[in-house]
């Protein structure tokens, strides 16, 4: 086994490296696209929640403890479908694991940026978060709470199940 790896290393072919890098680049782009799609689903959940729950918008509540936006069935189906597609298109298990973590982090960052800008500009809480020197930290805290409540546990678990099912489907079909 080790001799085969040494032989493969000694047989240096630039064409093999460029094809490997282009294959990795496609998979990396797919993970980034998946993270953005999941982030857009979370943004849609947050935005429709603030459109349907009027008291959150009227009273400019940055975070509701009990009645907050939650994903509906269609959102969860879209998360599962997107994760199933990504899991079936990525061939390497190691890259799939790290891609899953990177995709969820990108999902969190995309939706966090939207939520903080929504609270800052649309709800007009910039004045409330700017009274003292470090009051912007409350906006960050409430944004993390909002995004965390939407993402955890439904989106995380369904995306994990979708990625695993997609990888199993890929191995079962054998392409």
ABEGO torsion letter per residue (X at the ends): XAAAAAAAAABBBAAAAAAAAAAAAAAAAAAAAAAAAAAAAAAAAAAAAAAABAAAAAAGBABBAABBBBBBAAAAAAAAAAAAAAAAABABAAAAAAAAAAAAAAAAAAAAAAAAAAAAAAAGAAAAAAABAAAAAAAAAAAAAAAAAAAOAAAAAAAAAAAAAAAAAAAAAGX
